[in-house]
Amino acid sequence: MRLKVSGFLKFIRRILVNKYTFVLLFFFIYLIFFDDHNLIKRYRSAQEIIKLEQEYQDYLKEIERNKAQIHQLKHDTVYLEKFAREHYFMKRDDEEIFILK
């Protein structure tokens, strides 16, 4: 049993000391941390893409709401009057408006 473990350790040591192992290890470390397109930057870019896609979906929903509101303002005079009163404080000639905060 001891002989098998000793042979295994020699095998591992021979692999770790090999110059090709060092070159491959250096190459992978360079790719992971120091390259222009390293894994850390790729992860951050992927997170940014997810965030921007969510913003894009939110803006599409807002555009649909605005289109519906524009359609309603063009075709419904009661809603148009209500909207003008609430947002722009417009009034009729015979009315007075008091703004309370």
C-alpha positions in Angstrom: 0.0 0.0 0.0 2.8 2.4 0.9 4.5 1.7 -2.4 1.4 2.6 -4.4 1.0 5.9 -2.5 4.7 6.7 -3.0 4.4 6.0 -6.7 1.3 8.2 -7.0 3.1 11.1 -5.2 6.1 10.8 -7.5 3.7 10.9 -10.5 2.0 14.0 -9.2 5.3 15.7 -8.4 6.6 14.9 -11.9 3.4 16.5 -13.5 3.6 19.6 -11.3 7.3 20.2 -12.0 6.8 19.8 -15.7 7.5 23.0 -17.8 4.3 22.5 -19.9 2.2 22.4 -16.7 3.6 25.8 -15.7 3.0 27.2 -19.1 -0.6 26.0 -19.1 -1.2 27.2 -15.6 0.3 30.6 -16.5 -1.9 30.7 -19.6 -5.1 30.0 -17.7 -4.3 32.5 -15.0 -3.6 35.1 -17.6 -6.9 34.4 -19.3 -8.9 34.5 -16.1 -7.5 37.7 -14.6 -5.3 39.7 -17.0 -6.6 39.4 -20.5 -8.7 42.2 -22.1 -11.7 39.8 -22.2 -11.2 38.1 -18.9 -13.9 36.2 -17.0 -14.5 39.0 -14.5 -15.2 41.6 -17.3 -17.4 39.0 -19.0 -19.4 38.5 -15.9 -19.9 42.2 -15.4 -20.8 42.7 -19.0 -23.4 39.9 -18.8 -24.9 41.5 -15.7 -25.0 44.9 -17.5 -26.8 43.3 -20.5 -29.4 41.7 -18.2 -30.0 45.1 -16.5 -30.3 46.9 -19.9 -32.7 44.4 -21.3 -34.9 44.8 -18.2 -34.8 48.6 -18.7 -35.7 48.1 -22.4 -38.8 46.0 -21.4 -39.8 48.7 -18.9 -39.5 51.4 -21.6 -41.6 49.3 -24.0 -44.3 49.0 -21.3 -44.2 52.8 -20.7 -44.5 53.5 -24.4 -47.6 51.3 -24.6 -49.1 53.1 -21.6 -48.3 56.5 -23.2 -49.8 55.4 -26.6 -53.0 54.3 -24.8 -53.2 57.6 -23.0 -52.6 59.6 -26.2 -55.4 57.7 -27.9 -57.7 58.3 -25.0 -56.9 62.0 -24.9 -57.6 62.3 -28.6 -61.0 60.6 -28.5 -62.4 61.3 -25.1 -63.2 64.9 -24.3 -64.2 64.2 -20.7 -60.8 62.5 -20.0 -59.0 65.4 -21.8 -60.7 67.9 -19.5 -59.9 65.9 -16.4 -56.3 65.5 -17.5 -55.9 69.2 -18.2 -57.3 70.1 -14.8 -55.2 67.6 -12.9 -51.8 68.1 -14.6 -51.9 71.7 -15.9 -54.3 73.3 -13.4 -56.5 74.6 -16.2 -60.0 75.9 -15.4 -63.1 77.1 -17.0 -63.8 80.9 -17.2 -66.3 80.8 -14.4 -64.2 78.7 -11.9 -61.6 79.4 -9.4 -58.9 76.9 -8.4 -57.3 76.6 -5.0 -54.1 74.6 -4.8 -53.5 73.0 -1.4 -50.2 71.4 -0.4 
